[in-house]
Amino acid sequence: MLEKLSHILFSSRVLLPDLLFGVVFLVIVAAIAFSQKLDAERTYVLFNVLIISVLISIGFVFYAFFGFYKQYFESGSVLFGQLIYLDSVSLFFKLIISIASVAVLIHVWVVGYKVVGEFYAIFMALVWGLFIMTMTTNWLMLYVSLEMVSICSYILVVFNKGKNNSEAGIKYLLFGATSSAIMLYGISLLYGMTGTLNFVGQEFATFLGQNPTWIAQIAVFMTIGGLLFKLSAVPFHSWTPDVYEATPTPIVAFLSIAPKAAVVLVLIRLFSSLSIDFRMIMAIIIMASITIGNLSALWQTNTKRMLGYSTIAHAGFMLVGLLATNTIGVQSTIFYIATYLFITLAAFLLIDLLALKTESYELESLRGLGQENIFLGLAAVIIMIALVGLPPTVGFTGKLLLFTALWESYQTSGSNMLLIVLIFGLLNTAISIFYYIKIPYFMIFKEPKIGVRYYQIGFIRKGFLLIFLFFIIYLFMRPSGLINLIESLKLA
């Protein structure tokens, strides 16, 4: 009994920032519940509380990397009876989610979205759920955290109460519920096969390998169905364009990076313990995702739908490094996600700043805006070539590392499947140029319908976008710092 109590106290001490995050969430919920109506001033207080909470989480990550608790995270710590597993990789992904959270909240503020207090409570619960996802290797805790993230996402999608939001929300809910049910059944099969809820470790791999390969593959595929849904990967992708078009842009920006980062970490850990060959199924998912995403984006006239299909393609690229089945592949995947963070947040901020002038997300509405505001025209060029993966942006470095890891794995294994995926990736990168370039093309080369009228976005908005542009270019020029940090992570 004393030993268990000591373990709980130790776990609570190590997870103190996350527990405080939960306490702040409950305080916000109580403040909303017991207040008849939150005025603008009180809502702004909630905004500041949430920002401070996430910044504390970011500060703790740096403190954990370099401070007193460093010893607990280098080798990994099992907390709360194996429900939580916290290591340096978890901290790094929590940092990605925290940065995305702060950026999205600032996006809401600088663009001028009017939100109610409930928005901050739901958003905080969403972030908290993602934190838990990055810190677990337990099927039960994974499912609970994934459902927490899903329910909060459903609510945020329909928060505007518009007709399009309702339709998108219903589609999102139906697909999400279906994928969740499939995942739960897959987890039950894996638990029946292995007798353990811990999906990382020798015990899981040994017992899974004792079952017929085809049965194990079906169980694993059903299990990762719920994860692929959050990743917007084929065949769980069809909800993406409608939801992206109808949902407020800051929420879309967050859903484009934070849940995907958490899901990829779970997949990294799961695939490290699989004793069956799952590469053929993953190769099909990757090739289908990048091809369907890019080809569908070619015909879009709405920028948010276009970026929605783009995220399907990028979901495929995020999985490429896992197909390499080596440490370099995993590290290149983590690098890709870390850099995609800045690129995708910049892209959605850009189209929101443009929509302030045009009140539309249609490509036709962008005519001549690059002539009316040279800074936005230049920003569009940089961001779009970063999404393609061309120099001098970090998007090029990310894809170069992914393709290099895949090529090295092909040379080692001689598997033609890896070569085919590599060719698909290169061809789709070329295809993506044709739709990404549409945005700067309409802005710079198309004449505005009513003459050129200078468009000023304001100093704060320009400065916020400049921060993203700085990292997009700086990490191309000096990627060594980020690469060294990723290489120092102790991958399970």
Long-range contacts (C-beta under 8 A, 24 or more apart in sequence): 7-79, 7-80, 7-81, 8-80, 10-79, 11-79, 11-80, 11-84, 14-69, 14-72, 14-77, 14-79, 14-86, 15-79, 15-80, 15-84, 15-86, 17-56, 17-57, 17-60, 18-57, 18-128, 18-131, 18-132, 18-135, 20-53, 20-56, 21-53, 21-56, 21-57, 21-124, 21-127, 21-128, 21-131, 22-128, 24-49, 24-50, 24-53, 24-124, 25-121, 25-124, 25-125, 25-128, 28-117, 28-120, 28-121, 28-124, 29-121, 31-117, 32-117, 32-118, 32-121, 35-117, 38-116, 38-117, 42-117, 43-115, 43-116, 43-117, 43-120, 46-117, 46-120, 46-121, 47-105, 47-109, 47-120, 49-120, 50-105, 50-120, 50-123, 50-124, 51-102, 51-105, 51-106, 53-124, 54-98, 54-101, 54-102, 54-105, 54-127, 55-98, 55-102, 57-94, 57-98, 57-131, 58-95, 58-98, 58-99, 58-102, 61-91, 61-92, 61-94, 61-95, 61-98, 64-91, 65-91, 74-490, 75-490, 76-490, 76-492, 82-137, 82-138, 82-197, 82-198, 83-136, 83-138, 83-140, 83-141, 84-132, 84-135, 84-136, 84-138, 84-141, 85-135, 85-136, 85-137, 85-138, 85-200, 86-135, 87-490, 87-492, 88-488, 88-489, 88-490, 89-265, 89-268, 89-334, 89-489, 89-490, 89-491, 89-492, 90-134, 90-135, 90-265, 92-334, 92-338, 92-485, 92-486, 92-489, 93-134, 93-261, 93-262, 93-265, 94-131, 94-134, 94-135, 96-257, 96-258, 96-261, 96-337, 96-338, 96-341, 97-127, 97-130, 97-131, 97-134, 97-258, 97-261, 97-262, 98-127, 99-341, 100-253, 100-254, 100-257, 100-258, 100-261, 100-341, 100-345, 101-127, 101-254, 101-258, 103-253, 103-345, 104-250, 104-251, 104-253, 104-254, 104-345, 105-250, 106-464, 107-249, 107-250, 107-253, 107-345, 107-348, 107-349, 107-352, 107-464, 108-250, 110-460, 110-461, 110-464, 111-249, 111-250, 111-349, 111-352, 111-353, 111-356, 111-461, 112-356, 113-248, 113-250, 115-159, 119-156, 119-159, 122-152, 122-155, 122-156, 122-159, 123-152, 123-156, 125-152, 126-152, 126-153, 126-156, 126-254, 127-258, 130-258, 130-259, 130-261, 130-262, 133-262, 133-263, 133-265, 133-266, 134-261, 134-262, 134-265, 137-198, 137-199, 137-200, 137-201, 137-269, 137-492, 138-197, 138-198, 138-199, 139-187, 139-190, 139-191, 139-197, 139-198, 139-199, 140-197, 142-199, 142-266, 143-183, 143-184, 143-187, 143-226, 146-180, 146-183, 146-226, 146-227, 146-230, 147-180, 149-230, 149-259, 149-262, 150-176, 150-180, 150-230, 153-255, 153-259, 156-247, 156-251, 157-243, 157-246, 157-247, 157-251, 159-248, 159-251, 160-247, 160-248, 162-246, 164-245, 164-246, 165-246, 165-247, 167-242, 167-246, 168-239, 168-242, 168-243, 168-245, 168-246, 168-247, 169-243, 169-246, 171-239, 171-242, 171-243, 172-239, 172-243, 175-229, 175-236, 175-238, 175-239, 176-229, 176-239, 179-225, 179-226, 179-228, 179-229, 179-236, 180-226, 180-229, 182-222, 182-225, 182-226, 183-222, 183-223, 183-224, 183-225, 183-226, 183-227, 184-226, 185-222, 186-219, 186-220, 186-221, 186-222, 186-223, 186-224, 186-225, 187-223, 189-215, 189-218, 189-219, 189-222, 189-223, 190-219, 190-220, 190-223, 193-219, 199-269, 199-270, 199-273, 200-269, 200-270, 200-272, 200-273, 200-492, 201-273, 204-273, 205-273, 205-274, 205-275, 206-275, 208-274, 208-275, 208-276, 209-275, 209-276, 213-276, 213-277, 216-276, 217-276, 217-278, 217-281, 220-270, 220-274, 220-276, 220-278, 221-281, 224-267, 224-270, 227-263, 227-266, 227-267, 228-263, 228-285, 230-259, 230-260, 230-262, 230-263, 231-259, 231-260, 231-263, 231-264, 231-315, 231-318, 231-319, 232-260, 232-311, 232-312, 232-315, 233-285, 233-289, 233-312, 233-315, 233-316, 233-319, 234-285, 234-288, 234-289, 234-292, 234-293, 234-312, 234-316, 235-285, 235-288, 237-289, 237-292, 237-293, 237-312, 237-315, 240-308, 240-309, 240-311, 240-312, 241-296, 241-300, 241-305, 241-308, 241-309, 243-308, 244-304, 244-305, 244-307, 244-308, 244-311, 245-302, 245-304, 245-305, 245-308, 245-361, 249-304, 249-348, 249-349, 249-351, 249-352, 249-355, 250-348, 250-352, 252-304, 252-307, 252-308, 252-348, 253-344, 253-345, 253-348, 253-349, 256-307, 256-311, 256-344, 256-348, 257-337, 257-340, 257-341, 257-344, 257-345, 260-311, 260-315, 260-318, 260-337, 261-337, 261-341, 264-318, 264-319, 264-322, 264-333, 264-337, 267-319, 267-322, 268-322, 268-330, 268-333, 268-491, 268-492, 269-492, 271-322, 271-325, 272-491, 272-492, 279-323, 279-325, 279-415, 279-417, 280-417, 282-319, 282-322, 282-323, 283-323, 283-417, 283-418, 283-420, 283-421, 285-316, 285-319, 286-316, 286-317, 286-319, 286-320, 286-323, 286-421, 286-424, 287-316, 287-420, 287-421, 287-424, 288-316, 289-313, 289-315, 289-316, 289-319, 290-316, 290-317, 290-424, 290-425, 290-428, 291-424, 291-428, 294-428, 294-431, 294-432, 294-435, 295-431, 297-432, 297-435, 298-431, 298-434, 298-435, 300-435, 301-362, 301-363, 301-364, 302-361, 302-362, 302-363, 303-351, 303-354, 303-361, 303-362, 303-363, 303-366, 303-439, 304-351, 304-361, 306-363, 306-435, 306-438, 307-344, 307-347, 307-348, 307-351, 310-387, 310-432, 310-435, 310-436, 311-344, 313-428, 313-432, 314-340, 314-344, 314-387, 317-399, 317-402, 317-425, 320-402, 320-403, 320-405, 320-406, 320-421, 320-425, 321-401, 321-402, 321-405, 321-406, 323-406, 323-409, 323-418, 323-421, 324-405, 324-406, 324-408, 324-409, 324-418, 325-409, 326-405, 326-408, 326-409, 326-412, 327-491, 328-404, 328-405, 328-408, 329-402, 329-405, 329-406, 329-409, 330-491, 331-401, 331-405, 331-483, 331-486, 331-487, 331-489, 331-491, 332-398, 332-401, 332-402, 332-404, 332-405, 333-402, 334-486, 334-489, 335-397, 335-398, 335-401, 335-479, 335-482, 335-483, 335-486, 336-398, 336-399, 336-401, 336-402, 338-482, 338-486, 339-394, 339-395, 339-397, 339-398, 339-472, 339-475, 339-482, 340-395, 340-398, 342-394, 342-468, 342-471, 342-472, 342-475, 343-383, 343-386, 343-387, 343-393, 343-394, 343-395, 343-468, 343-472, 344-387, 345-468, 346-379, 346-383, 346-386, 346-465, 346-468, 346-469, 346-472, 347-383, 347-384, 347-387, 349-464, 349-465, 349-468, 350-376, 350-379, 350-380, 350-383, 350-465, 351-439, 353-457, 353-461, 353-465, 354-443, 356-457, 357-455, 363-438, 363-439, 363-442, 364-442, 366-439, 366-442, 366-443, 366-446, 367-442, 367-443, 367-446, 367-447, 367-448, 367-449, 368-443, 368-446, 368-447, 368-448, 368-449, 368-452, 369-442, 369-443, 369-448, 369-455, 370-440, 370-443, 370-444, 371-443, 371-444, 371-448, 371-452, 372-448, 372-452, 372-453, 372-454, 372-455, 373-454, 373-455, 373-456, 373-457, 375-457, 375-462, 376-443, 376-455, 376-457, 377-440, 377-443, 377-444, 379-465, 379-469, 380-439, 380-440, 380-443, 380-444, 381-440, 381-444, 382-469, 382-472, 382-473, 383-468, 383-469, 383-472, 384-436, 384-437, 384-439, 384-440, 385-436, 386-472, 387-432, 387-436, 388-429, 388-432, 388-433, 388-436, 388-437, 389-429, 389-432, 390-433, 391-476, 392-473, 392-476, 392-477, 393-472, 393-473, 393-476, 394-471, 394-472, 394-473, 394-474, 394-475, 394-476, 394-479, 395-472, 396-476, 397-475, 397-476, 397-479, 399-425, 399-429
